[in-house]
């Protein structure tokens, strides 16, 4: 029998955090004692969720290695001993996302004889993720159960010999969009009230923002927007917008969950022309809100999308955007998600004791 579920999400921000707190909220509704261990400066969360802010990130330093060294030292000296005191043998430890010290975290849970469940979220390693390969290997090798969010990922891991893998819903905490924020985004991004295609979230090269700009330029009567924290390609995107004259607005900044939800609600189509992906929290939010989505044929993106492009060419992405708008979509119901997570935890725990 499960005594407590410890959901450990070390970052405190973005899609993995929003997913984690949504899972915790659902478990609490089922009467399960669940706590989220996360950053001390984490984003907002549902009021029903118990947050243990036991991770400190030294985000202010301009030097990446200094930030990493200070964060890791604090994690080793304070966070891991703290978790060791809390975790018991009847507990489930669910490690969300990939963190450089994932192997040490799993080792602590193992020493406490807890059931270990991992959700890497990506079954590949980004080139700029320090310790990502080591973390992913540990998450796949050392867990009692690995949870993924697309059938494509489940098949990929089975092909790699990972037998203890389940697919669960990619639920995201999605507060109701605030009308004042929706109106503000409409004024900023779509003052002419034409059709709006949106590429939201982190602006990264692997998300193909320049392909998005070129696709929108092919669509008369449409505007485009690239909105999110710039992780590198922002200048190139702005230069391309200027060069092509595409009706695309860019806004580079980190967004709170309320801002992000209102942003997605503003769109006529959310676009994910990604080069590499497992699944996408952005698509999950759009599905929850009933906003159509158009995606590249990549990873598990098509499993949540309204329209999938035939390839990653400009014309194909533009056609998928138009098709998604034509089809429309109803909001996705995820009320069964907490029970599916609890079933996965129970199976993992019983598998250890049988």
Secondary structure, DSSP 8 states (H G I E B T S, - for coil): ----EEEE-SS-SHHHHHHHHHHHHHHHHTT--EEEEEETT-----TTSEEEEEE----S-S-HHHHHHHHHHHIIIIIHHHHHHH--TT-EEEEES--TTHHHHHHHHHHTT-EEEEE-S-SS--TT-TTHHHHHHHHHHS-SEEEESSHHHHHHHHHTT--SEEE-----------HHHHHHHHHHH-TT--EEEEEES-B-GGGTHHHHHHHHTT-TTEEEEEES-BSS-HHHHHHHHHHHT--EEEE-S---HHHHHHHHHH-SEEEE--SS-S--HHHHHHHHHT-EEEE-S-TTGGGT-SEE-SSSSHHHHHHHHHHHHHH-------TTHHHHHHHHHHHHHHHHH-
